[in-house]
Amino acid sequence: MLGVNKTDAGRLSNRVHSFFIETDARTPGFAPERGVETLLASPSELLDMIIGGHFDAQIALGTLLLADIQGQLRVRGSP
């Protein structure tokens, strides 16, 4: 678990739980949900998507920052 944080300064009782996990290879025969596409990106590609405005959900950006701060993921070079 990366942390439990407030979602909004005006909603002090709401919390979001952020997690970072590493997975194994896909299960053989896996069929994704229709209309849902999984995109894999390297850290540098992810950074390009963030800078370009293609990955812009604030809650996801906050989770990535927590993962970077805690050493789970390096989006930009080494510490």
N, C-alpha and C positions, 0 to 999 in steps of 0.2 A: 504494500500500500504506500502510495506517495504522500497522501495526506487527506485530511477532511477540512474543507474550507467553506467560507460563506459564499453564497452565489450572488448576493446583492446587498449593498449597504443598507437598503431599506427593508430587507427581510432577514433580520438577524437570527431567526430560528431555522432558516433553510440552510442545508449543507449539501455539498457535492463531495463524493468520495472518488478520489483519483487513483487509478491503478496502472502499473506498467508490467507487462508480462512478455516473456519470450515463449514462442511456440515451436513445436516440431513441424515436420513436413506435413502437408495435407494428407488426410486419410485417402487411400486409394478409392476411386469411385465417387469421390465427393462431388455433389451437384449443387452449385450455388443457387440461391434464391433467384427466381426470374426477375430481371430488371435491376439486380444488384451486382455491381462489378467491384472486385477487389483490385486495388492498385498497390503495387509494391514500389517503394522509392528508397533510394539511398539517403543518408543524412543530407548530402549536398543537394540532391534533387528536392528533398522536402524543404530545405531552406529557400531554394529558388521558387517553389510553389507559394511559400509564405510571403516572400518579397514581392512576387508577382500578383498577389491577391487571390490566388486560386485555392488556397488553404487558409480560410479566414474566420473559422468559428472560434470565438473568444475562449470558450470553455476548453476546446482542444488545444489552443495555444498555451493556455495556463498549465494544462497537464504536461505538455511538452517541456515547458520551462521547469516545472518541478522535477521531471525525469532528468533533465540536463543538470540541474543544481545538485541532485542527489547521486549523480554519476551513473545513472542507468542508461543514458543515451547521450551521445555527443553530437549535437547538431552542427556545431562550429568548431572544428579543430580540437586540440587537446587542452586540458585545463592549464 
